[in-house]
Amino acid sequence: MAALLKTIINTREDLDSIKGTPEHAQFIDLLRGSMVRRQNVAVYPEGYGEPGYDGPVIEPIWEDVEDLSTIERFGFSKLDLS
């Protein structure tokens, strides 16, 4: 398990202030990992999961979805972290 970050990083400026440190590299790895998220794309009928629903159980269908919102918040593009 990786060590926890000791520096609070809320902005690109915070990140840039620790450039060249192991914490910087760890945070960049975390940003890279945030670029894809798993999303359930199964279609559920109205009322599914509510009391009284007696239809079939529908298994989730998980797909990877690109989500660049976190890296963009820190001023990076996909190309920057490739």
N, C-alpha and C positions, 0 to 999 in steps of 0.2 A: 504494500500500500504506500502510495506517495505521501510525503510529509505535507502537512497542511501549510497553506500560505500564511506567512506571518505579517505581510503587508496588506493593508486594505487597499484594494484597487477598484475605484469607482469610475475613473476616467482614463482617457488615453494619456493624459499628462501624468497620472499616477503610475501607469505602466511604463512610460518612457523614463521616469525617474529611477527605475530599477533595472534599466537595460544592461545586459551583460551578466546578470545574476542568475543563479539557478531558479529563483522565484519567477523571473521574467520568462524564462524558457518554459516553466511549468504552466504559467498563465497562458502563454501562446498555445501550448498543447490543449489546454482547456477550451480556448476559443476555437481551435480547429475541430474539436469534438462537438462543439455546439452547432456546427454548420448543417447537420442532418439530425432530424428527429423522427421518431416512430409515430405513426398516426393510424388509428383504426379507421378504415374506409368502408367497413361493412354497412349495408343499408338496413335499417331497422324499421319495422312497421310502427305506425302511430300507436302509442300506448305501451310499447315494449318496455319491460322492466317496471311497469307500474302495477299496483295491486289489481288483481283480477285478470291480468293478461294470461291467457291460456294457450297461446300460439306456440310455435316451435322455438327452441333455443337456437339463437344465431351466434355462431362463433365469430370472434373478431377476425378481421383481415388486416394484418399489419403491413404497412408499406413505409419505406423510408421517404421522407419528404425534405427537400432542401429548404433550410430556413437560415437566412443570412442576417436576421435582425440583430442578433447579439454582436456579431463581428462588426456590423455597420455602426452600431452604437459606439464602438470603440474606434471608429474611423478607418476600418480595414475593408478591403474588398476580398472576394474569393481568391483572386489572383495573388494578392499580397500574402496569403497564408498557404498557398500551394507549394 
